[in-house]
């Protein structure tokens, strides 16, 4: 894998690829991650990139909701950290052709499909209830 993923016709760099390029170009810069919020519902991470004089050059924030996906049931913290790092690196120019990383886009697509499936199931259940009620009134 070359660290670039094509999603719907656009090339996205993985966060791992961005970190690799960042470390090669700026080995003395720091990348610090901080937990902004962590509880049973949500994880918010802030990533800060500073130069060798501790001057802040870029920050990135990410939020993940626990249980919003199979991965987030066990790894919401890790997903938020990866996304925050990717966003901070994008702010510093390590974004490729798109600001979002491949990881973020894949997660967003998964969330959209999960939400669409839930909506379809809810609509089907509501329709089934309607039919059952109509049927019960007829007899």
Secondary structure, 3 states (H helix, E strand, C coil): CCCEEEECCEEEECHHHHHHHHHHHCCCCEEEEEEEEECCCEEEEEEEEECCCCCEEEEEEEEEECCCCHHHHHHHHHHHHHHHHHHHHHHCCCCCCCCCCHHHHHHHHHHHHHHHHHHHHHHHHHHHHHHHHHHHHHC
